[in-house]
Amino acid sequence: MVQVKKPTTREEIALAARNHLYTQRKAIERFLLNHPSDARVFDAKLRLARVVAAEGKMSNDQAKVDEALELLVDLEKSVGVPREKLADAGFSRASLLMQSQQGSPERTRESIVHSAQNFVIKY
């Protein structure tokens, strides 16, 4: 059995977390590529969006956060998916929007309220 050194510094812990997210993302991407008709594709895409969002937030990469938001928007448009699963994607999108707001407090507050109201109306 290979002994893995436990991270001790903040930088080592952040690197380990980024590596873990990278490994998760690659595994999900392989699953989606190899099993495009699997019944769990929606759940895998939802997990992929959450992993991409976490990568973006960890590295302050707004492009990755935007990519995750686009993945979630696409999931919400899925056909033949139970409403509860669509709501999971919608809630994840609304949550990510709330977490990634920038700008004045008033504008941020308005955006968050608008996002929450849209979620309630839709689901």
Secondary structure, DSSP 8 states (H G I E B T S, - for coil): --------SHHHHHHHHHHHHHHHHHHHHHHHHH-TT-TTHHHHHHHHHHHHHHHHHHTT-HHHHHHHHHHHHHHHT-SS--HHHHHHHHHHHHHHHHHT--S-HHHHHHHHHHHHHHHHHH-
